[in-house]
Structure formats: C-alpha cells, structure tokens
C-alpha cells in the first residue's frame, strides 16, 4: 500500500469538499424528478467537471437502474465513491438528500400547523420547460455514446413505446438487458447447450415475490410504532423499482390500506410535497414520518427508505469495472443502459404533454412556455450553460408570470 503523504491527504480533502459542494448544490436545485436529476448530474460531472467520461457515467447509470431505490440518489452515491472513496459514498448521498429532507420537514411542520401546502404553481410554470430542455440535452449527449448501433437504438425505441403503453419498468429493464446479452452472445450461448438456463432465476423471482408479499402488514388495524414505521420504509426502499407512481402505490398499500395511519388526501399531499421540492422524490417519506410520528418519525422514515440504496451501491460499486470486462455482463449493462435512456425519453414526453401548451387570448400556444423551452435548449447546446442558473431563471420567470396574471 502506498504511503500517505501530505499531498495525497490534501488531494483527498479537496475531493471530499468537491463532492460535498456539488451534491449540496444539486440537492437544493435539482427539480423535476429522476430524469431531470440525472441530466443535471451528467451536466456537472461529465460536461463541466469531467470527473468521469461518458462511458463510465453510462455504466453507473445502468447499474443504478438495475438495483432498487431512487436512481438519481444512487447516482450521487456512485459518483461520490468514484470521486472521494468510501467517505464520498456516504457524503455524496447525504448531501443530495439532506436539503430536500429539511425542506420537506419544514413543509410538513407547516402542514400539520396550518393544514395546507403553499402555492407553487408559478415556480413550476417556469421550471417545467427548463427541466425538459435539460433532459433533452442530456439524452442527446448520452444517446450519441450509448445508442451507437442498430440493436441499441431499436431497444431504446421499443422501450419508449412500451413504457408509454404502460409496461412495467422493471420488466422493460430486465428484458432489454437479457435480450441484448443473448443477441450479442448467441455463439457462446449455443456452445453452452444448456436448456432451461433461466429457469432457476425465474423460480427465484417468483419465490422472492411471495416472500416480499409476506413482509407486508396485515389488513387489520395496527397501532402506530416507530419501529414498524422504520421497517415499512426499509422494506419499500429495498424492493421499489419504477419511480414516483410505483412509490405512490407502495405507500397507499402500506399506510392507507394496511396500517390505516394516513388518509388518501394526506398521501396525495405528501407526494405533492415530494414533487415540488428539489432532490429525490423519496423524501415523501420524511413528510409521512412527520405526520404520523413527529420529528423522530420523520428521521426514521427517511433513514429507512434511503438506507438500502447506500448498501446496494456499496456492494455493487467495486464490481462494475470487473463486470464490464465480461462479455455477458457488458452486453447486459449495454441493454439496460439503452432501456434506461428509453425510459428517460418516455418520461420527457410525458412531462412535455403535461405542460400548459394551450395559449390565452386566442393564441394557439403559450408563448412563454415555448420561449422558455427554446431559449433553454439554445443556451444548453450552444453555450453549455450551468443548468442550475437555468432552473433559477425559469423559477423567476414563472413567479413574474404568476404576479402579472
């Protein structure tokens, strides 16, 4: 082992401070959901700071999509360990989570005290088109590297179509990964001459689903306890794939239907708060924990839902370079990455459809929305402008629009 010198210690401190500074900033400004978060992280660590190259970023992105939990938070954890070692793993994730958690905690306090959430329509009116532009720029940059052959392009296009038709996200990721792996290793597969190759994994999945279902609370009313709150969020964090809508389904099944600790209205408000604050949507857990268990409940719920992500990244991060050298796993990662970009594209189309395009006073489209989108795209592609400034500018425009109208 190389002897540690003052220079190496200084370099390590510098890298730790870089990780802390970047992910605190992103935790304060990363609006728009996982696709937008990944796009902003890409802009910072690949385009501006050059911590990793495109291929390394794509490998981490594919791995983050293969493990349960919030993809953008896991990217922060992966990149933290990549830049500053094991302490970077912890600090990267914590600094991305902490700003959102504190904001949600403050909003939860206000919700309990005043019974309502603040109006944020103006801010999101201006931010949404900027977020779409940021994702489009990231998709273009990542897609040129990842979708460099017909097979990858076809996989991504198929995933976009199937996602918009309502296909399960985990099924799409696994099918794409396995499909590309089989096509690119067809000769090796024939040499194996093994029938029923995937029977054991499929049986394990079926058995695992039954085991996970047995972890769910019973339908009878259950008295509140902090320990059960923590275990419930730990289970969700350990098994959840598929983002916000799937999270909503898990939360409703556990906290409304089975435990009876929340009403549907409280659940909807909790998810709304998670969406209107920057950082990971999983900070919805902070809001729910505060509603049912005060400050200790908020802290335990947040710890429970994010803890599995740190574990999965810690286990998988050292393996990714070695796995990339395997022709089988390398092809699997390429397929998952193509599918992940397809999912990002599908989410972008959904976000675009949700914009208030319809104009007022006889105009066919809203000129402010169109201008924000086009100007943001121009600034990103032509001048590589920091996405944080674009988000701030969109928020200001949205607030001014709300005041004028």
N, C-alpha and C positions, 0 to 999 in steps of 0.2 A: 504494500500500500504506500502511495506517495506521501512524503512528509508534508504536513500542512504548514504553509508559510504565511507571514502577514499579508502577502499579496493575494494568496488564494482566499484567505479569510475576508479580505476587503472585497474581493470579487463576489464571494458568496453573499455578503451583506448587501451589496449593490443589487444582485439578482433578486434577493428576497424583497427589497424595497420596491423593485420594479413590479414584481408580482402583486404586492400589496397595493401599490398605487393604481395599476391598471384595473384590477378587478374591483377595487372600491369605486373607481370611476364608472365602470360598466354597471356595477350594482346600483348606482344612482341614476343612470341614464338609459339602461337597456330596456326600452319599452317594446311592446308588440309581440311578445310570445317567443317560443324557442327558435323558430326560423329566423326571426329578426335578430335575436341574441347571437346565434351562430354567425350570422352575416357580420354583425358588429365586431365580434371576437376575431373573425377572419381578417377584417379590415385592419385591426390593431396589430395582430401577432404575425400576419403574413405580409401584408402590403406595407404597413408603416414601420414596424419594429423589426421585422424579419427574424423573429425567434425561431420559426420553423419554416420549411418550404411547403409548397402546395401538396406534395405527395404525403408528407408527414401529417399535415393537417387533415387530409382526407382519410388517412389510416385511423387517426384518433376519432374523427367524426363517425366513421363506420363502426369502430369499437363502441363508442358511446351509444349508438343506436342499437347495438346488439345486447347491451346489458340493461336491466330495468332501471327506472328512475328518470329524472329530468335531464334531457340531453345537454342543454346549454350549461347547466351546473356541472355536469360531468366533464364537459369540455374545459371549463375553468379549472377543475381539479387535475385533469390530464396535463394541461398546459402549465399548471403550477409545478407539478413534479418534473415536467420536462425542463423547465427553466431553473428551478431552485431546489430540486431534490425533494426529499420527503417532507421537509418543513414547508416547501412550496405547495405540496399536495394539500396540506391542511389549510394554509393561508389563502391559496387561490380559491378554494371552495367557500371558506368562511367569509372572505371579503366580498365575494359575489352575492352571498346570501344575506349578510348582516344588514346592509342598508335597506333592502326590501322588507326584511323581518321587522326592523324598527319602525318603518313607515306603516306597515300593516298593524303593528302593535298599537301605534298612536291612533290609527283609524278605528281599530276595534274598541279602544277606550272611549272614543267619541261616539261610536255606535251604541255602546252599552249606556252611555250617559245621556245621549240625546235621541237615540232611536232612529237615526238616519245616516246616510252616507253623503259626502259632499258632491256637488255637481262638478263633473269634469268633462262635460260634453265639448266645451270649447277647445280644451287642450287636445283631446283625441281627434277632433275635427282636423286640426292641423298636423298632428303627429302621424296619423294613419297613412296618408300618401307618401310621406317621407320614409316611413318604415318599409313600404312596398318597394320604393326605389332602392333602398339599401339591400333588400333581399335579392332584387333583380341583379344588382351589380355583383353580389357575392355568387349567385348562381352562374353568372356568365364567367367569372374568374375560375370557380371550382369546376364548372362543367367542361371548360376547354381542356383541363387536365384529366378529369375522370372519365368523361364520355368521349374518348378518343378512338373508339372503334364502333362498328355497326351493332355488335351484341350489346354493349353497354348503353348505347343510345336507344335501342329498342326496349331494353329493360326499363330504363327511366321513363320512356313514353308510356309503356304499358302500366307502370306503377301510377303515373299521374291519372290515367283513365280509370283504373280500378279504384284508386283512392277516392276520386270524385263520385264513383258509383257506390261508395260505402263499404269497400272491402276492409277487413281487419288489418291494422297497421303491422302488427307482429307477423301475421301470415305473409304479407307482402314482403317484408324484410327477409324472412327466412326462405321464402320461395325464390326470391331473386338471388340470394346468396347461394343456395343449393343449386339452382338452375345454372348459373354461370360456372360454378365449381364443376358440375357434371359435364357441361359442354366443353370446357377447356381442358378437362382431364379424361376425355372419352376413351383414349387409348389405354391410359392407366387403369380405368375402371374395367375395361374388357379384360385386362390382364389379371385383375383380382379374381374374376369369376366367382363372385360371392353373391348368391341370391339372398334376398331378404336383408340387404345391407342396412336399410333404415328401419327395420322392424323394431329393434331394441330401443333406439331413440324415440320412436313414435309411442311405444308402450310406456316408456318413462315419462313422456309428456302427459299421456292420459292418466297415469298413476299420480303424477305430480299435481295435475288439476284437481283430482279427488282429494289429495292431501291438503292442498291450499283451501279448497272449499270447506274442509273440516275445521280450518282455523277460524272461520267466521263465527261471530257471536250468534247465539240462538235467537229465535224470534221473540222470546219472552222479554218483558221489560227488565232492563239490567240497571242496577243502581250505579251512579257515577263513581268512578275511582280514577285517580291519576295514573295508576299502574296500567289499568286497562286502556286508558286513553293513549298512553305511550306505546303499548303493544299493538294497538289497532293501527296507529300511524306507521309503526315499524313494519308491520305486515304490508301495508299499502306501498311504502317505499321500496320494499323488497320484491314486489311482484308486478308493479304497474308498468305497462307499456302503453304508448299511444297518446300521451299528451293530455290536454285540458278536458276534452269531452269524456275521455275514459276516467280521468280523475274525478269528474263530477259523478259518474256512475258509481264508482267505488265509495265516494263519500256519502252519497244518498243511501246506498245499500247498508252501509255500516251505521251511520249516525242518525239517519231519519227512520229507516225501516226497522233495523235490528235493535239498535240501542235506544232509540226514541229520545236522544239528547238534543236534537235540533228539529226545527220545523223546515218545511220546504222553502219558505221565504228567507229564513236565516241562512240556509245553504246557498241560495241564489245570491244573496248579498255578500256572502263570504267569497264566492267565486268571482263576483264582480270586483271586489276589493283586490283580489289577487291579480286580476287582469288590468286594473287601472294603475297599479303601482309598477315601478320598474323591477327588473330582476325576475327570478323564477316564479312561475305560477304556483308552485308547491308551497309558497308562503301563505296560501289559503289555509294551511294547517295552523299557522300562527293565530289567525283570526278565529278559527273554530276552537282552538285550545283556550283562547282568552274568554270566548263566550261561555264555555262550559266549565272552565276551571281557573279563571283568573290568570294572573301572571305565571304561576307555576305550570298551569295547563298549557299556556302559550309556549313556554320554553320547552316543555317535554314533548309537545306535539311537533314542534319544529325539529328538535333533535331526532325524534323517531322517524320522521318521513325522509330526512336527508342522510341519516347515518348509513343506510345501506349503500348509497352512492359512493361514499368515501371508501367503504370496504371493497366494493366491486372494482373501483378504479385502482386501488392499491394492489389488488390481486392481479389484475389484467395488464396494468401499465408495463411491467418488466417483460411481459411475454410478447408484446406487439411486434418488436423488431424481429424476434425469432420466428414468430408465426408468419410474418411477411415473407420469410425465406422459403416457406413450404409452398409448393405449387398448389396444393389443395386449399390451404387456408388463405393464401394470397388471392386465389380466384374467388373464394367465399367473401373476403373483405371487399374485393372489387365489385361483386354483385350487390352486397349490402350498401356500399357507398353509392352506386348508381341508383338503387332504390331510395336511399336517403335523400339524394338530390331530387328525385321524382316527387317524394313526399313534400319537400320544401317548395317545389313548383306548384303542387296541388294546393298547399296552404296559401301560397301567394295569390293564386286565382280566387280562392275563397275570400281572402282579405280584400282583394280588388272588387269583387262583387258586392261586398258589404259597404263600400264607400258611398257617400251620398252624391252619386253622379248627377242626379236629375237637377237641372238648373231652376232658377227662380225667375219670375217676371218674363216668362216666355222663352228663356234661353234653353237650348237643348241639353246642355251640360253645365255643371257648376264650374265657372272659370277659375275660382280659387283652388279647387281640388286639382284641376288639370295643370294649372301653373305650378303648384307645389310639386306635383309628380315630375313634370318635365324639367323644372329647374333643378330639382334634387338629382335626377338622372344625369343631367349635364354636368353638374358640379362633381359628382362622383366619378364619372367616366373620364372627364376632361382634366380635372384638377386634383383628383384623389382626395377630396376634402374630408376631414375628420367627420365621421358620422355623428359624433356627439354634438358638434355645432349644428349639424342639420336638424337633429332632433330638437335642440333648443330653439332654433329658428322656427320650426314648424309649430312648436307649442306657443310661441309668441304670436305668430300669425293666427292661430286658432283662437287665442284669447281675444285678440283685437276684433276678429270676426264676430265672436260672441257678444262683445260690447257694442259693436256697431248695429248688430241685428237684435 
